[in-house]
Structure formats: C-alpha cells, structure tokens
Amino acid sequence: MLKATHQTLPPQPLLLTILAGLGMVGPFSIDTIFPAFTQMAADLQTSPLVLQQLISVYLLSFAVMSLFHGPLSDAVGRKPVILAGGALFVLASLACAVAPSVGWLLVGRAVQGLSAGAGQIISRAMVRDIFSGDVAQRVMSQIAMIFGLAPALAPIVGGWLLAHGDWRGIFWFLTGLGVVLVGLVWLFLPETHPAQARTPLRVGPLFASLWAVWTNRDGRRLALAGMVNFGGMFVYISAAPMVVVTLLGMGEQDFWVLFVPLISGMVLGSWVSGRLAGRVTGRRMATAGYLISLAGGTVNLALMLLPSAQRLPWAVALLPVVTFGVALAFPVLTLAMLDLFPANRGAASSVQSFVSLVANAAIAGALAPAVAFSLPSLAATSLLLTLIGYLLWRRHLTMTAIEPGCPPDPENYEPTDEL
C-alpha cells in the first residue's frame, strides 16, 4: 500500500521513471564504454588490461562510498544526498570527457564511482519509505524492469556514439544524463524521509548503524545471497569485451548480441515478479528464481561443453533463463534486507550494495579476465556463483520466519545466531 504521509508525490509513471533512472546511472557508467576499449587503447597508448581497470576502479570507489550514501540519507534526508551525488557525477563525467591521459581518466572514473551510487542506493530506501506490503514488491519489480534495460541499452548507445564520434562522446553523454537526472530530482522528487525519523549526523552513530547491519547474521546472509545472485550474471557483463570480440569474433557495434539476451530475461523476470506480488509469497518467488537460474545455468554449461554450440545463437541462448531467475529473486532479497532494519533502511541498502559492489569489482578486475578464456569456463563460473547464492538463501529460510514485505517489530525482533 501507499503510505499516507506522502501526498506530494509525482504521478507514479514519473516517479518510477526517476527512481529507475537513478539506478540506471551505474550500469550506463560501466557498459557504455565497453565498445570503446579498442579505440581508447590506441588513443591513450595503453593496453586492454589497463582499460579493464576502468571498471574495477569505478566499482571499488562506488563500493566504498556506498557505505555512506545510505546512512547520510538516514541523517539529512534522501533528496539532498541524491542531488549532491548527481552534481559530483556530472563534474566527474566532464573530467573523463577531457582526460588527456589514462591516469587522468582513472581518477575521473574513481570520482564517478564515488558519486554514482547515491541515486541507486537511496532510491531503494525511498521505495520502502513510500510503499509497503505487496505494493512495495510490485514497485520494486517495476523499477527493476526499467533499470534492467540499462545494461542492454548502454553498449548499444556506446557503439552508436562511437559510430558518430570518438570515445570522449560517451562521457559527454554521461554528463548530459547526469544533468537531466539532477533536474528531474530537483523539480519532481519529494523528500520521503521526514525530519522526525532521521538519525543524528554523527560519525559514531553512522558507523554504528553500518556495523549493526553487518553484524546481524540474517542481514549479512541476505547481503551475501544477493551478491552471488547478481554475480552469476555480472561475470558475463564484465567479460563482455572478451566474449564479444575475442570468443565470438565480432566487432564494437555487436555488443547487443550478448546484452540483449542477458537483459531480456532480466526485464521479463522483473515483470513477472511484479505480476505475482501478493499472489505468491516472497519466499517461494525467490526460491523459484534461484531454481530457474540453476536450471538455465546447468543447461548452458552442458551446451558450452559441446564445441559445435560455442557460437551464436547457442552461446547466449540460455542466458535469458539465468537472468530471468535473477530478476525473480532480486526484489525479494532487497525488500527482505530493508525490512530487517526499519529504522536504518539507508544503512541496510548501503551494506547490501557495498557487498555486491566489492564482489563485482573483484569479478571485473580478476575473476572475469581469469575465466573468460573460453565459453565453458564462463558458464561454469556463473553456475557456481548461482549455486552458492541458492545455498545461502536456503540457509536463510531455515533460520528466519520473516516474510519479505512484512517488517519485523523492532522491539521484539531477535536476529538468529547462525550464518
């Protein structure tokens, strides 16, 4: 349901577009530059391996700052933190667009990472500020469906920009995207975290709220389950230049052949999740999502072990099944994490994002380059990550009876002592 305290919200289509747009900044900042790696390596006189660190540096700085976006929004309000982060993202994108060297570009990417997470992390907390129950799950699914388009569109947009200019045009585009989002937030997005509900803006309580989330075994388990749930898909995303160019032998305009299958499953899964909200419990939906991903990943690995299947369309045929399951589980895992900490949703969202981002940085900087030498190794790695996530989720189900979307009573709730 919609909480009665928020009467100044924009029409729901506009609200969902703004919140999803804030979440899209991160994927666009990562994926639009993939088609430009060859051109950037020649222009900046560096190697593709060094350019791969543009992803890792961005994700690491994103991860570090993600610990603070949520608690800051708990203390000073959601909107000021989003606006400050958006303004800094615009300046960082501008710096990347005029970067004279790869060192300058790495610094710009680090600052992009420090700022881009404000909207993505806080928008999740805002959904839970405004909506409750099945409506919260439905809205989270709708946002995930719009947000899910970003990784598919981003490399296509990047390739189109390259066809009409050089790699710097990509960062000019990101600058413009940041300006548009800051304007929409400024004009239309209300503050959803009232002053009376805010926590003190002091260093001690800020770190204490983060520590309380991480030391809660239920919260830590959910954060890790969400991390590997997405990691099974992200290993393909971060290895995109190697998959598309090296393994499939295609060009910088052809990244869509990987991203469209990946994201079509994500979008469809988000739509189904929203349609089933209120009809199927969150526990059953997330479990079904994991099982679907496991089934798709298993068949994908079996196919990739056949040399004749290591080409299009078989190389990407099962990826929509994997990501469909990821999308079914994602809203449930997110809401379950937020519902454990009704007084510190910003901190909960920050910890959840931090854990995933650190893992994604490790995947992009180390795991993906190590396993992207063949399609079977990529398929096996993705399946293993999904299996770990499923086992963590099953463990969570045995240790807590709280249904996602139904916040516990903060006075009586006692976390479990088991991981």
C-alpha positions in Angstrom: 0.0 0.0 0.0 1.0 3.7 -0.3 1.9 5.2 3.0 -0.5 8.1 3.8 2.3 10.5 4.9 3.4 11.1 1.3 0.9 13.3 -0.5 3.2 15.3 -2.8 4.5 12.5 -4.9 4.5 13.0 -8.7 2.4 10.7 -10.9 3.5 7.1 -10.4 4.9 6.7 -14.0 7.1 9.7 -13.5 8.1 8.6 -10.0 9.1 5.1 -11.3 11.0 6.7 -14.2 13.0 8.9 -11.9 13.8 6.2 -9.4 14.7 3.7 -12.2 16.8 6.4 -13.9 18.8 7.0 -10.8 19.5 3.2 -10.7 20.5 3.2 -14.4 23.4 5.6 -13.9 25.6 2.8 -12.6 25.1 0.4 -15.5 25.4 3.1 -18.0 28.7 4.3 -16.5 30.0 0.8 -16.8 28.6 -0.6 -20.0 28.7 2.3 -22.5 32.5 2.3 -22.6 32.9 -1.4 -23.5 32.7 -0.9 -27.2 35.3 1.9 -26.9 38.1 -0.2 -25.4 39.9 -0.7 -28.7 39.8 2.9 -29.7 40.7 4.1 -26.2 43.7 1.8 -26.1 45.0 3.2 -29.3 44.3 6.9 -28.4 45.7 6.7 -24.9 48.5 4.3 -25.8 47.7 1.7 -23.2 46.6 -2.0 -23.1 43.1 -3.5 -22.9 44.2 -5.0 -19.5 44.8 -1.5 -18.1 41.5 -0.3 -19.5 39.8 -3.2 -17.7 40.8 -1.4 -14.5 38.5 1.5 -15.6 35.7 -0.9 -14.5 37.4 -2.1 -11.3 38.4 1.4 -10.1 34.9 2.6 -10.7 33.3 -0.3 -8.8 35.7 -0.1 -5.9 35.2 3.6 -5.4 31.4 3.0 -5.8 31.6 0.3 -3.2 33.5 2.4 -0.6 31.2 5.4 -0.9 28.1 3.1 -1.0 28.7 2.6 2.7 28.0 6.3 3.4 25.2 7.2 1.0 22.5 5.3 2.9 23.4 6.4 6.4 23.9 10.0 5.3 20.4 9.9 3.8 19.1 8.5 7.1 20.5 11.6 8.8 20.0 14.5 6.4 17.2 13.2 4.1 17.2 11.3 0.8 16.9 14.2 -1.6 20.0 16.3 -0.6 22.3 13.3 -0.8 21.0 12.4 -4.3 21.4 15.9 -5.5 24.9 16.3 -4.2 25.9 12.9 -5.7 24.4 13.8 -9.0 26.2 17.1 -9.2 29.5 15.4 -8.4 28.8 12.7 -11.1 28.3 15.5 -13.7 31.7 17.0 -12.8 33.5 13.7 -12.9 32.0 12.7 -16.3 33.1 16.1 -17.6 36.6 15.4 -16.4 36.6 12.0 -18.1 35.5 13.6 -21.3 38.5 15.9 -21.5 41.0 13.4 -19.9 44.5 13.8 -21.6 45.8 10.5 -20.2 44.8 7.2 -18.8 45.9 8.3 -15.4 43.5 11.3 -15.5 40.8 9.0 -16.8 41.2 6.6 -13.9 40.9 9.4 -11.4 37.8 10.6 -13.2 36.3 7.1 -13.1 37.1 6.9 -9.4 35.1 10.1 -8.7 32.3 8.9 -10.9 32.1 5.8 -8.7 32.1 7.8 -5.5 29.1 9.8 -6.7 27.0 7.4 -9.0 25.8 5.2 -6.1 23.9 8.0 -4.3 20.8 7.6 -6.5 21.0 3.9 -7.0 21.2 3.1 -3.3 18.9 5.7 -1.9 16.2 5.1 -4.5 15.7 1.6 -3.0 15.3 3.1 0.5 12.8 5.6 -0.9 10.6 2.8 -2.3 10.3 1.4 1.2 9.7 4.8 2.6 6.8 5.3 0.4 5.3 1.9 -0.2 4.6 -1.2 2.0 3.5 -4.8 1.6 2.8 -6.3 -1.8 2.8 -2.8 -3.4 6.4 -2.3 -2.4 7.4 -5.6 -4.1 5.4 -4.7 -7.2 7.0 -1.2 -7.4 10.5 -2.6 -6.8 9.9 -5.1 -9.6 8.7 -2.3 -12.0 11.8 -0.3 -11.2 14.0 -3.3 -11.7 12.3 -3.9 -15.1 13.1 -0.3 -16.3 16.6 -0.5 -14.6 17.2 -3.8 -16.3 17.1 -2.2 -19.7 20.2 -0.2 -18.9 22.9 -2.9 -19.4 21.3 -3.8 -22.7 20.9 -0.3 -24.0 24.3 1.1 -22.7 26.7 -0.8 -25.0 24.3 -0.2 -28.0 24.3 3.6 -27.1 28.1 3.4 -26.7 28.5 1.7 -30.1 26.2 4.3 -31.7 28.2 7.2 -30.2 31.4 5.7 -31.5 29.9 5.5 -35.0 29.3 9.2 -34.9 32.4 10.4 -33.0 35.1 9.1 -30.6 35.2 7.6 -27.2 35.0 11.0 -25.5 31.5 11.4 -26.8 30.5 8.6 -24.4 31.5 10.7 -21.4 29.8 13.8 -22.8 26.7 11.6 -23.0 27.1 10.6 -19.3 27.5 14.2 -18.4 24.2 15.1 -20.1 22.5 12.1 -18.4 23.6 13.4 -15.0 22.3 16.9 -15.7 18.9 15.5 -16.8 18.5 13.4 -13.7 19.6 16.1 -11.3 17.0 18.4 -12.9 14.2 15.7 -12.5 15.1 15.1 -8.9 15.2 18.8 -8.1 11.9 19.5 -9.8 9.7 16.5 -9.1 11.1 14.2 -6.4 9.9 15.0 -2.9 11.7 14.2 0.3 10.5 10.8 1.6 12.4 10.6 4.9 10.8 13.2 7.3 13.0 15.1 9.8 11.4 13.4 12.8 12.5 10.0 11.5 16.1 10.9 10.9 19.2 9.7 12.8 21.9 12.0 14.2 24.5 13.1 11.8 27.5 12.0 13.8 30.4 9.7 12.8 29.9 7.3 15.7 26.2 6.6 15.0 26.8 6.5 11.3 29.4 3.7 11.6 27.4 2.1 14.3 24.4 1.7 12.0 26.5 0.1 9.3 28.1 -2.2 11.9 24.7 -3.2 13.3 23.6 -4.2 9.8 26.7 -6.2 9.0 26.9 -8.0 12.4 23.2 -9.0 12.1 23.6 -12.6 10.8 20.4 -12.5 8.9 21.3 -9.3 7.2 24.8 -10.5 6.4 23.4 -13.7 4.9 21.0 -11.8 2.7 23.7 -9.4 1.6 25.9 -12.3 0.5 23.0 -14.2 -1.1 22.1 -11.1 -3.2 25.8 -10.6 -4.1 26.2 -14.0 -5.7 22.7 -13.9 -7.1 23.8 -11.0 -9.3 27.3 -12.2 -9.7 26.3 -15.1 -11.9 25.1 -12.6 -14.4 27.8 -10.0 -13.8 30.6 -12.3 -14.7 29.2 -12.2 -18.3 28.7 -8.5 -18.3 32.2 -7.7 -17.1 33.7 -10.1 -19.6 31.7 -8.6 -22.5 34.8 -7.3 -24.4 36.4 -10.7 -24.3 33.2 -12.6 -25.0 32.0 -10.5 -28.0 35.3 -9.6 -29.6 37.7 -12.5 -28.7 35.5 -15.5 -28.2 32.7 -14.7 -30.7 34.9 -12.8 -33.2 32.6 -9.8 -33.5 33.1 -6.0 -33.6 32.5 -2.9 -31.4 29.0 -2.5 -32.8 27.9 -6.0 -31.9 27.7 -6.0 -28.1 24.0 -6.2 -28.4 24.3 -9.9 -29.2 25.3 -10.6 -25.6 23.5 -7.8 -23.7 20.1 -8.2 -25.3 19.7 -11.9 -24.3 21.1 -11.1 -20.8 18.8 -8.2 -20.2 15.6 -9.6 -21.9 15.5 -12.3 -19.3 16.0 -9.7 -16.5 13.2 -7.4 -17.8 10.8 -10.3 -18.2 11.6 -11.7 -14.8 11.0 -8.3 -13.2 7.7 -8.0 -15.0 6.6 -11.5 -13.8 7.8 -10.7 -10.2 5.6 -7.6 -10.2 2.6 -9.5 -11.5 3.0 -12.3 -8.9 3.4 -9.9 -5.9 0.6 -10.6 -3.5 -0.3 -13.9 -5.2 2.9 -15.8 -4.4 4.9 -15.3 -1.2 8.3 -13.7 -1.5 10.0 -16.9 -0.1 8.5 -19.0 -2.9 9.2 -16.5 -5.6 12.9 -16.1 -4.6 13.3 -19.9 -4.3 11.7 -20.3 -7.8 14.1 -17.7 -9.1 17.2 -19.5 -7.9 16.0 -22.8 -9.2 15.2 -21.4 -12.6 18.7 -19.8 -12.7 20.3 -23.1 -11.7 18.4 -25.0 -14.4 19.3 -22.5 -17.0 22.9 -22.4 -15.9 23.2 -26.1 -15.9 21.9 -26.5 -19.4 24.1 -23.6 -20.5 27.2 -25.3 -19.2 26.2 -28.6 -20.9 25.8 -26.8 -24.2 29.1 -24.9 -23.9 30.9 -28.2 -23.4 29.9 -29.0 -27.0 32.4 -27.4 -29.4 29.6 -27.1 -32.1 27.5 -25.0 -29.7 30.2 -22.4 -28.9 28.8 -19.9 -31.5 25.7 -17.8 -31.9 22.9 -18.3 -31.1 23.7 -21.2 -28.8 26.5 -19.2 -26.9 23.8 -16.9 -25.5 20.6 -19.0 -25.8 20.3 -19.9 -22.1 21.4 -16.6 -20.6 17.8 -15.2 -20.6 16.8 -18.1 -18.4 19.6 -17.4 -16.0 18.8 -13.7 -15.7 15.0 -14.4 -15.6 15.6 -16.2 -12.3 17.9 -13.5 -11.1 15.2 -10.9 -11.6 12.6 -13.0 -9.8 14.7 -13.2 -6.7 16.1 -9.6 -6.7 13.1 -7.6 -5.4 12.5 -10.2 -2.6 16.1 -10.2 -1.5 16.2 -6.4 -1.5 13.0 -6.0 0.5 13.9 -8.7 2.9 17.2 -6.8 3.7 15.4 -3.5 4.1 12.7 -5.0 6.3 15.2 -6.3 8.8 16.2 -2.7 9.6 13.1 -0.5 9.5 14.9 2.4 11.4 18.0 2.2 9.3 16.9 1.4 5.7 19.6 3.6 4.2 22.3 1.7 6.1 20.8 -1.6 5.1 20.8 -0.6 1.5 24.3 0.6 1.7 25.7 -2.6 3.2 23.8 -4.7 0.6 25.2 -2.5 -2.2 28.7 -2.5 -0.7 28.9 -6.3 -0.5 27.7 -6.7 -4.1 30.0 -3.9 -5.5 33.1 -5.3 -3.9 32.3 -8.6 -5.4 31.6 -7.1 -8.8 34.9 -5.2 -8.7 36.7 -8.5 -7.9 34.8 -10.2 -10.7 35.6 -7.4 -13.2 39.2 -7.0 -12.3 40.3 -10.5 -11.6 37.7 -13.3 -12.0 36.3 -12.4 -15.4 39.8 -11.9 -17.1 40.8 -15.3 -15.5 37.9 -17.3 -16.7 36.9 -15.6 -20.0 39.4 -17.6 -22.0 36.5 -19.9 -23.0 32.8 -20.1 -23.0 32.7 -23.3 -20.9 34.7 -21.7 -18.2 32.5 -18.7 -18.1 29.4 -20.9 -17.9 30.8 -23.0 -15.1 31.8 -19.9 -13.1 28.3 -18.4 -13.5 26.7 -21.6 -12.4 28.9 -21.9 -9.3 28.0 -18.4 -8.2 24.3 -19.1 -8.6 24.6 -22.3 -6.6 26.3 -20.5 -3.7 23.5 -17.9 -3.7 20.9 -20.6 -3.6 22.5 -22.4 -0.7 22.7 -19.1 1.3 19.1 -18.4 0.5 18.0 -21.9 1.7 20.0 -21.4 4.9 18.2 -18.1 5.4 14.8 -19.8 5.0 15.7 -22.3 7.7 16.8 -19.6 10.2 14.1 -17.0 10.0 10.4 -17.0 9.6 10.1 -13.3 8.5 8.3 -12.9 5.2 9.8 -10.2 2.9 7.5 -7.2 2.7 6.4 -7.7 6.3 8.8 -5.8 8.5 9.6 -7.2 11.9 8.6 -5.5 15.1 11.9 -3.7 16.0 11.0 -4.0 19.7 10.7 -7.8 19.6 12.7 -9.0 16.7 15.8 -11.0 17.6 18.2 -12.0 14.8 19.4 -15.5 14.6 22.8 -16.6 15.7 23.6 -18.8 12.7 25.1 -17.9 9.3 
